[in-house]
Amino acid sequence: MKISPQVAMTLRQIMLMNFGFFGIQYSFGLQQTAINPIFSFLHADPSQLPILNMAGPITGLLVQPMIGAMSDRTWVPGLGRRRPYFLIGAIGCSLCLFIYPHVTALWVAVLLLWLLDISNNTAMEPFRAFIADTVPEHQQSTGFLMQSVFTGLGITLANLSLFIFQQIGWLQQTSEAGIPYWVFGSFYIGAVCSIGSVLVTVLSTPEREPSPAEMAAIKAQPSGPAHAVKDIIVAVREMPTALWQLALVYLFQWYALFIYWQYISHSIVQSVWNSTVENTEAYSQAVAWTGLVNASYNVVTFISAFGLMWMARKYAAKYVHAFAVTLAALALLTIPHIGNKYLMFAPMIGFGVGWASMMGVPFMIVVGSIPKERYGVYMGIVNMMIVIPMLIETVSFGWVYRTFLGSNPANAMTFAGVSLAIAAALTLTIKTTAKPATAE
């Protein structure tokens, strides 16, 4: 069976083609919640956390646009254009996740994070282009927001697994390196989910075979990393105005999110447990509760993605995104002032809606602004817009945290909330002629 981009797809087909996103996002969920605590268990100083997380933005900056450009020029008989990269990335993710909790030194944990991020980026980047290639234009809002559904599901289960394993008494002991054994189970499950979910997508959803003319055009294009780099440079030079404006939105949006993921467990141990990371027992409880809190916002992401699908059919994407990011900003501004651990779930409603939008809605703006034959390279460039703010955060926020925020995680959450509010306001300035998916 070959899927034509002109033929409407069933909801089941759209779900199956996005199912691989579940395993990738389970891995991403562990990176959000478990990697920084592992660094802390290995005695990393809190002010070092931004620089220790440099792997994410650097690999995203280099790997995703490269994979996007190369996949535009790829056709593997039996696999297609994007699916070979899904498989390569998923295999790497599974191996890294299985090994990760066994690290015994901080530098090894950092090195393995680099390898995990390279694998995650290799698998994740082509999924955006896969939707644009395969799903009919009038269904692309559903296609992209279905990725938000599986993002919510994958990250939810990753975080729930951390909380559940932490409750098991015989897993309370630690490895020689000081990493609790309850962390191990979550990583083992992630190793299985990563390759397993991608295989579901690869085996259930064939890619549209190029026409003879399209195949000739693919074969005529020079291949290899050097030509991919040239393609990226040309695409940046020709980038539409709407994407430049989206890049400014992303500067504030993703800078804020990186702060959240790095400091949320530090904020919770301070406001709820009235303690710090130096208190290992209190911090372990805070890490497990952070997993539950992060799981809750991803449950909201899973549910609210369906509501955003409806909104995206009625309103322009930029209005939907500005509304959702505003809710996320209010959530981060509220978090430092909550002392009851159960009330911590309330702001996660707004944050979950914002996260659902971030995972899907901006890509509607992107596909309405770029030529179809360059989906891969431009999706990679959009990811550069995501990781450059993260890179800036890793090299700047440690200094900001010490110098202006008093090394106080509550102030870090407030700083992130203000950044998201700026991102929401800037979203409204994006000039695009793209209409809602069902607009006449």
C-alpha positions in Angstrom: 0.0 0.0 0.0 1.2 3.5 -0.9 -0.2 6.5 0.8 -0.9 9.4 -1.4 -0.8 13.0 0.0 -4.0 13.8 -1.9 -6.1 11.0 -0.2 -7.6 11.6 3.2 -6.1 9.5 6.0 -8.0 7.8 8.8 -7.4 8.8 12.4 -5.9 5.3 12.9 -3.4 5.8 10.1 -2.4 9.2 11.5 -2.0 7.7 15.0 0.1 4.8 13.7 2.4 7.0 11.7 3.1 9.1 14.8 3.4 6.2 17.3 7.2 6.2 17.0 7.1 9.7 18.5 5.9 8.1 21.7 9.2 6.2 22.3 11.3 9.2 21.3 9.4 11.4 23.8 9.6 8.8 26.6 13.4 9.2 26.2 13.0 13.0 26.1 10.9 12.8 29.3 13.7 11.0 31.1 16.1 13.7 29.9 13.7 16.4 31.3 13.3 14.8 34.7 16.0 12.3 35.4 19.2 13.5 33.8 19.8 16.6 36.0 19.0 14.7 39.2 21.6 12.1 38.1 24.1 14.9 37.7 23.2 16.1 41.2 23.5 12.5 42.6 27.0 12.5 41.1 27.7 15.8 43.0 27.4 18.4 40.2 27.1 21.9 41.6 23.6 23.4 40.8 25.2 26.4 38.9 26.9 23.9 36.6 23.6 22.4 35.4 23.2 24.7 32.4 26.7 24.0 31.0 26.4 20.2 31.7 23.2 20.3 29.5 25.0 21.7 26.5 24.7 18.4 24.6 21.1 19.0 23.8 21.4 22.3 22.0 24.7 21.5 20.3 23.6 18.2 18.9 20.3 19.7 17.9 22.0 22.6 16.2 24.3 20.3 14.2 22.4 17.0 13.8 18.8 17.9 13.1 19.3 20.3 10.2 21.9 17.9 8.7 19.6 14.9 9.0 16.8 17.0 7.5 18.8 18.1 4.5 20.1 14.6 4.0 16.7 13.0 4.2 15.4 15.3 1.5 18.0 13.7 -0.8 17.4 10.1 0.4 15.4 7.2 -0.9 16.1 3.7 0.4 14.0 1.0 -1.4 11.8 -0.7 1.1 12.3 2.0 3.7 11.8 5.3 2.0 13.1 8.8 2.8 12.6 9.5 6.5 12.1 6.0 8.0 15.8 5.0 7.8 16.7 7.8 10.1 13.9 6.8 12.5 15.5 3.4 12.9 19.1 4.5 13.2 18.2 7.0 15.9 15.9 4.6 17.8 18.6 2.0 18.1 21.1 4.5 19.4 18.5 5.8 22.0 17.8 2.3 23.2 21.4 1.5 23.8 22.1 4.8 25.6 19.1 4.5 27.8 20.0 1.0 28.9 23.6 2.0 29.8 22.8 5.4 31.4 21.9 4.5 35.0 25.1 2.5 35.3 27.4 5.5 35.0 29.8 6.0 37.9 31.3 9.4 37.2 29.9 12.8 36.2 32.0 13.1 33.0 30.7 9.7 31.8 27.1 10.8 32.4 27.8 14.0 30.4 29.4 12.0 27.5 26.5 9.5 27.4 24.1 12.4 27.3 25.8 13.6 24.1 25.4 10.2 22.5 21.7 10.0 23.7 21.0 13.4 22.3 22.6 12.6 18.9 20.4 9.5 18.7 17.2 11.4 19.8 17.8 14.1 17.2 18.4 11.7 14.4 15.1 9.9 15.1 13.0 13.0 15.9 13.9 15.4 13.1 12.4 13.4 10.2 9.1 13.0 12.0 8.1 16.6 11.3 8.9 16.2 7.6 7.2 12.8 7.6 3.9 14.4 8.5 4.4 17.2 5.9 5.3 14.6 3.2 2.5 12.1 3.9 -0.6 13.8 5.4 -3.0 15.8 3.1 -2.8 19.5 3.6 -6.3 19.8 5.2 -5.3 17.2 7.8 -1.9 18.5 8.7 -3.2 20.3 11.9 -4.3 16.9 13.1 -1.1 15.3 12.0 1.1 17.7 13.9 -1.0 17.9 17.0 -1.2 14.1 17.1 2.6 14.3 17.8 1.6 16.5 20.8 -0.7 13.6 21.9 2.1 11.1 21.8 4.5 13.7 23.3 2.2 13.9 26.3 1.7 10.2 26.5 5.4 9.3 26.3 6.7 12.0 28.7 3.8 11.2 31.1 4.7 7.5 31.3 8.4 8.3 31.7 7.7 10.6 34.7 5.1 8.2 36.2 7.6 5.4 36.0 10.1 7.4 38.1 7.5 8.1 40.7 6.2 4.5 40.8 9.6 2.9 41.0 10.6 5.4 43.8 7.7 4.0 45.9 9.1 0.4 45.8 10.9 -0.3 49.1 13.6 -2.7 47.9 14.7 -0.1 45.2 15.6 2.5 47.8 19.3 1.5 47.9 21.8 3.2 45.7 24.5 2.1 43.3 28.2 2.6 44.2 28.0 5.9 42.4 25.0 7.1 44.5 22.3 6.7 41.9 19.1 5.2 43.4 18.1 1.8 41.9 14.5 3.1 41.3 16.0 5.2 38.5 17.2 2.1 36.6 13.7 0.7 35.9 12.6 3.8 34.1 15.6 3.8 31.8 15.2 0.1 31.0 11.6 0.7 30.0 12.7 3.6 27.9 15.2 1.4 26.1 12.4 -0.9 25.0 9.9 1.8 24.2 12.3 3.7 22.0 12.9 1.0 19.4 9.5 -0.7 19.9 7.4 2.3 19.1 9.5 3.3 16.1 9.2 -0.2 14.7 5.4 0.2 14.9 5.6 3.3 12.7 8.1 1.9 10.3 6.1 -1.4 9.7 2.7 0.2 9.6 3.2 3.4 7.5 5.0 3.2 4.1 6.2 6.4 2.6 4.8 7.7 -0.7 7.1 6.5 -3.5 8.4 9.3 -5.6 7.3 9.6 -9.2 9.9 8.9 -11.9 10.5 12.6 -12.2 10.9 13.1 -8.5 13.2 10.1 -8.2 15.4 11.5 -11.0 15.5 14.8 -9.2 16.6 13.1 -6.0 19.3 11.1 -7.8 20.5 14.2 -9.5 21.1 16.0 -6.3 24.6 15.7 -4.8 24.6 13.8 -1.6 26.8 13.8 1.5 27.2 16.1 4.6 29.1 18.9 2.6 26.2 19.3 0.2 23.7 19.2 3.1 25.5 22.1 4.8 25.3 24.1 1.5 21.6 23.4 1.3 21.1 24.6 4.9 23.0 27.8 4.2 20.9 28.5 1.1 17.7 27.7 2.9 18.5 30.1 5.7 19.2 32.9 3.2 15.9 32.3 1.5 13.9 31.8 4.8 10.5 33.5 4.7 9.8 36.4 7.1 7.3 34.4 9.1 10.1 31.9 10.1 12.4 34.8 11.2 9.6 36.1 13.4 9.0 32.6 14.8 12.7 32.4 15.6 12.4 35.4 17.9 9.4 33.8 19.6 11.5 30.6 20.1 14.4 32.6 21.6 12.3 33.4 24.6 10.2 30.3 24.6 12.9 27.7 24.6 15.3 29.6 26.8 12.5 29.5 29.4 11.8 25.9 29.0 15.4 24.9 29.5 15.4 26.8 32.8 12.3 25.0 33.9 13.7 21.5 33.2 17.0 22.2 34.9 15.6 23.9 38.1 12.1 22.6 38.7 13.2 19.9 41.1 15.4 22.5 42.9 12.4 24.8 43.1 10.1 22.1 44.5 12.6 20.9 47.2 12.8 24.5 48.3 9.2 25.5 48.3 7.6 22.2 49.4 10.3 20.5 51.5 11.9 23.8 52.7 15.3 22.2 51.9 18.0 22.1 49.3 19.7 19.5 47.1 22.3 19.0 49.8 19.7 17.1 51.8 19.8 13.9 49.8 16.7 12.4 51.4 14.5 15.5 50.8 15.9 15.9 47.3 15.1 12.3 46.4 11.5 12.8 47.4 11.4 16.1 45.5 12.8 14.4 42.3 10.2 11.7 42.5 7.4 14.3 43.1 8.8 16.3 40.2 8.4 13.2 38.0 4.7 13.1 39.1 4.2 16.8 38.5 5.8 16.6 35.1 3.7 13.6 34.3 0.6 15.6 35.2 1.3 18.4 32.7 1.9 15.8 30.0 -1.5 14.2 30.8 -2.9 17.7 30.2 -0.8 17.8 27.0 -2.3 14.5 25.8 -5.9 15.7 26.4 -5.6 19.3 25.4 -4.0 18.5 22.0 -7.4 17.4 20.9 -8.9 20.7 21.9 -6.1 22.5 20.1 -6.9 20.5 17.0 -10.4 22.0 17.1 -9.1 25.5 17.8 -6.6 25.3 14.9 -9.4 24.6 12.5 -11.2 27.7 13.6 -8.5 30.3 14.4 -5.1 31.2 12.9 -2.2 29.2 14.4 -0.5 32.3 15.9 -3.5 33.1 18.1 -3.8 29.5 19.3 -0.1 29.5 20.2 -0.1 32.9 21.9 -3.1 31.8 24.1 -1.4 28.5 25.1 2.0 30.0 25.8 0.4 32.7 28.0 -1.1 29.9 30.1 2.3 28.3 30.4 3.8 31.6 31.5 1.2 32.0 34.3 2.0 28.5 35.5 5.7 29.2 35.9 5.1 32.4 37.7 2.9 30.6 40.2 5.1 27.5 40.9 7.6 29.2 43.4 4.8 30.3 45.6 3.2 26.9 46.2 4.1 25.2 49.4 1.7 22.3 49.3 2.9 19.5 47.0 -0.6 18.5 46.0 -1.4 22.1 44.9 1.7 21.9 42.6 -0.5 20.1 40.1 -2.8 23.1 39.5 -0.3 25.3 37.5 0.5 22.2 35.4 -2.8 22.5 33.7 -1.7 25.7 32.0 1.8 24.5 31.4 0.4 21.3 29.8 -1.7 23.3 27.4 1.3 25.4 26.5 3.5 22.4 25.9 0.9 20.8 23.7 0.9 23.9 21.5 4.7 24.1 21.4 4.9 20.5 20.1 2.5 21.1 17.2 0.9 24.5 16.4 4.0 26.4 15.3 4.7 23.8 12.6 1.4 24.8 10.9 2.9 28.2 10.4 6.1 26.6 9.1 4.4 24.3 6.5 2.3 27.2 5.2 5.5 29.2 4.5 7.9 26.8 2.9 8.0 24.7 -0.4 7.1 21.1 -0.1 10.3 19.8 -1.7 12.3 21.4 1.1 10.3 20.2 4.1 13.3 18.2 5.6 15.8 21.0 5.6 13.4 23.6 6.9 12.2 21.4 9.7 15.8 21.0 10.6 16.3 24.8 10.5 13.2 25.2 12.8 14.9 22.9 15.2 18.0 25.2 15.1 15.6 27.9 16.3 14.8 25.7 19.2 18.4 24.7 20.2 20.1 28.0 19.7 18.2 29.5 22.6 19.0 26.4 24.7 22.7 26.8 23.8 22.5 30.5 24.8 20.9 29.4 28.1 23.6 26.8 28.8 26.4 29.4 28.5 24.6 32.3 30.1 22.1 31.3 32.7 24.6 29.9 35.2 26.1 33.5 35.4 22.6 35.0 35.5 21.5 32.6 38.2 24.5 33.5 40.5 24.8 37.2 39.7 21.2 38.4 39.4 18.9 35.7 40.8 20.8 35.0 44.1 21.3 31.3 43.2 17.6 31.0 44.1 15.6 28.4 42.1 12.3 30.4 42.9 13.8 33.3 41.0 14.8 31.0 38.1 11.1 29.9 37.8 10.0 33.6 37.8 12.6 34.5 35.2 11.4 31.6 33.0 7.7 32.7 33.4 8.5 36.3 32.3 10.4 34.9 29.2 7.3 32.8 28.2 5.1 35.9 28.6 7.3 37.8 26.2 7.2 34.8 23.7 3.4 34.8 23.8 3.3 38.6 23.0 5.8 38.2 20.1 3.8 35.3 18.6 1.0 37.8 17.8 3.4 39.8 15.7 4.1 37.0 13.2 2.9 38.0 9.7 1.6 35.1 7.8 -1.2 34.5 5.3 -1.7 30.9 6.4 -5.4 30.1 7.2 -6.9 27.5 9.5 -6.9 24.1 8.0 -10.6 24.1 7.1 -10.9 27.7 6.1 -12.5 28.4 2.7 
